[in-house]
C-alpha cells in the first residue's frame, strides 16, 4: 500500500490540497508530543513530517533549534521516533515522513533504517542535508519501493538540476519557498510562482511548499499554487508559547483545523 | 610505522569531493548550486597565471612569505635527542597560517564578483585573517563567533572590529566553534546569492577541504625546500596540531608521497581522554556527518554531536577534515592527543628557551614534538609547524603559569 500516492489521489479527487504538518518528535516531551500529533490528525492534517531532533540543526532557524533541544532533554533518538511512529500508526492512516539530518540515520545504521521505518509504519524520509549527489549510499540499500525519499528543491536550484532531482524522487517534491533556514519571516509569492511553473514543466509529482508559511492567509496563497502546504516552525512556535498551558493540545488541534480550512 | 598503502594524492578527492569514504557535500539543497559554482570558479581561476601572480605577490609582500624555518637549538639541547626545526607561520601578517587561506579565498571571491564575505571562527585567528583580507579588498565582512570563544579570545574580537568586520556572537549550543559554523551556514543559506563563505579549515563541504589544502600547501612546499637547503635532506618527522586540520594538511601535503617522512597530527586531549573532556576526534571518534562532510566525529550512540573541550579554542571542535580521516585509516599519519597541561608546559618551554610565544594550538604540536625528540637519536630531524603566535592566549595562560 502506498499511502502517499493514495493520499494525493484522494485529495485531488476531492479538490483539496494537502496540509503537511511538521513537529519535532518528543517536544515538549514524548507523551504530550503524541497527544499533539493525535490532535493534528483529528483536525485535518493530511501528512505528518515527524522531526528527529539533532544537536546541530544547521538548516533550521531558532524555533526548530529550540524544539530540538527540548526533545533532546528527553533523550529522543531515532529509535524513540520509530517507537512513536508505531503508536501514531495505530490511530491514523495518513502518510508519515521521517524528517531528519543524515547523522542520526548513519548512527542508527543505514542498513536497518528502511526495514525498521517501514515496520514502524513510516512512508518515507526527508533528509535536509543529503542532496542528490550523496543519497545513493542510503537508497542503494533499500529493498522496498513503497518508501519515498522526499527531495527538496530550492529557489537557487536551476532547472536542469530540478529535472535530475525530480527523476530521482517519489511521493512528492518539497519546494523550499525561499533562501533561508526554516521559520524565516515573509513569503515571496512571485518567487514561488516562478519555481512552481518550472517544476510543473519537469515533473508530474505532487509539489508541497514549505519554509516561512505561518498564517492562514499564507496557507491559502500557497495552496492555490501547489499540491500541499508544509507548516513546521509555526506549530513549533505555538508549542513553545503554550508550553505550560494545559490547553496546549487543543490549541494545536484548533490551529490545525484553521490551516486545513485555508487549504481549500 | 609504515603506511598500509602508498598515498597517491592525485587520487583524492574524487569528482564529488570524496577522500575514500570521507568528505562529500552534505548540505541543504539551497547551498548545492553555490558549492557547484564555487567549485567551477576555483577550478577555472586558480590555474590562471594572473590569479597566481596576484596571489603570490600578496603572499610575499602582504603576508610576508616565505616564512623562515628556525633551528630551535636550546629546546633541542634541553631534550637531548632529535633536532627540532620550527616552521614559523607565527611570523605571517596577523600571526597565524590562517591568512594563507583567507587571502586565497577572498581573492577568489573578488574574481567571482562577490562583495560580501562571512566566516566562522574559534580562536579568532581565522576571523582576524578573514577580516584582514576583506579590508584589503574592500569587502563587507561578518564573522560568527561563539560566546564562549568571544570571552576567552577577547583581543581577537577587538582586532576584527578594528578591521571593520562585524562580529556576530553565537549563543546556541556550546557557544564554540561548531556553533559558530552552524550559524554561519544558516546565514549563508539566506545570503547565498551574493555572499562568499570563507571556511577556515580543511573541513566543510566539497570543495572546501581540497581548496583550503591548496591554499595552505605553501607551508609544506616552502618547508620542504628550506629544510633541504639547511640539512641537505628531508626531515624524519613532521608534527602539526589538528583541530579541523588546515595547518597540518598544509605542512603534510607536499610530503605525503615521501614515504620515509613520518607524520604526527596532534589533537587536544583536554583534561585527559579518560575524563571525556577533550577534542580528540581522530583518536576517539566515529564516522558521521557534520558541517557538510563525512568524517570522524565526537558523537553519542544516537548520532548527537558531543561537546569538545580544549584549553585551545582553535582545537575545540568535535569534527575534523575528511582527508585526515583517510590518512588515519591508511596509517599514513599517526594521530595522538596532548592534554591542556602538557600543552601549557610546552608553551612555557618555548617561551623561555627560544624567546617565542606560541599559540596554544601550536603548543600541542610542540608538546608531542618534545616527547618524540627525547626518544629519537640526535641525527633525527623533526619539523614542527608553529602555526600561530600566542599573544591572543595571554589571558588564558596568565593565571595558569
Contacts between the chains, C-beta under 8 A, distances in Angstrom:
chain1	res1	chain2	res2	distance
A	54	B	303	7.6
A	54	B	304	6.9
A	55	B	173	7.3
A	55	B	304	4.2
A	55	B	305	4.6
A	56	B	173	7.0
A	56	B	178	6.5
A	56	B	179	7.9
A	56	B	182	5.5
A	56	B	290	6.4
A	56	B	291	7.8
A	56	B	305	5.1
A	57	B	182	7.6
A	58	B	181	7.5
A	58	B	182	4.3
A	58	B	185	4.4
A	58	B	186	6.2
A	58	B	291	6.9
A	59	B	28	4.4
A	59	B	185	7.6
A	59	B	186	7.4
A	59	B	189	6.7
A	60	B	186	7.7
A	61	B	186	7.2
A	62	B	172	7.6
A	65	B	172	6.1
A	72	B	304	6.6
A	75	B	302	7.9
A	77	B	302	3.8
A	77	B	303	7.9
A	77	B	304	8.0
A	78	B	302	6.7
A	78	B	303	7.4
A	79	B	302	7.4
A	101	B	289	7.6
A	102	B	26	5.8
A	102	B	289	4.8
A	103	B	288	4.9
A	103	B	289	4.8
A	103	B	290	6.5
A	103	B	297	7.6
A	103	B	299	7.1
A	103	B	303	4.3
A	103	B	305	7.5
A	104	B	302	6.2
A	104	B	303	3.9
A	104	B	304	7.5
A	105	B	303	7.5
A	106	B	287	7.0
A	106	B	288	5.7
A	106	B	289	6.3
A	106	B	303	6.2
A	107	B	288	6.7
A	107	B	299	6.7
A	107	B	300	8.0
A	107	B	301	6.5
A	107	B	302	5.7
A	107	B	303	2.9
A	108	B	302	7.7
A	108	B	303	7.0
A	128	B	28	5.7
A	129	B	26	4.6
A	129	B	27	5.8
A	129	B	28	6.2
A	129	B	289	6.9
A	129	B	292	7.4
A	130	B	26	6.3
A	131	B	25	6.3
A	131	B	26	7.5
A	131	B	27	6.6
A	131	B	28	7.9
A	131	B	29	5.6
A	131	B	32	5.0
A	132	B	32	7.9
A	133	B	16	5.5
A	133	B	24	7.4
A	133	B	25	5.9
A	133	B	32	7.6
A	134	B	16	7.7
A	134	B	24	5.2
A	134	B	25	6.4
A	134	B	26	5.9
A	151	B	29	7.5
A	152	B	28	7.3
A	152	B	29	4.3
A	153	B	29	6.6
A	154	B	28	7.3
A	154	B	29	4.5
A	154	B	30	3.9
A	154	B	32	7.7
A	154	B	33	7.7
A	155	B	30	7.1
A	156	B	29	7.9
A	156	B	30	5.4
A	156	B	31	7.8
A	156	B	32	7.8
A	156	B	33	4.6
A	156	B	34	6.8
A	156	B	192	6.3
A	156	B	193	7.1
A	157	B	29	6.2
A	157	B	30	8.0
A	157	B	32	7.4
A	157	B	33	6.3
A	158	B	33	6.2
A	161	B	32	7.6
A	161	B	33	6.9
A	165	B	29	7.7
A	176	B	28	8.0
A	176	B	29	6.8
A	176	B	30	6.1
A	179	B	30	5.5
A	179	B	189	6.3
A	179	B	190	5.5
A	179	B	191	7.7
A	179	B	192	5.9
A	179	B	193	6.7
A	180	B	30	7.8
A	180	B	189	5.8
A	180	B	190	3.9
A	181	B	186	4.8
A	181	B	189	5.6
A	181	B	190	6.8
A	184	B	190	6.7
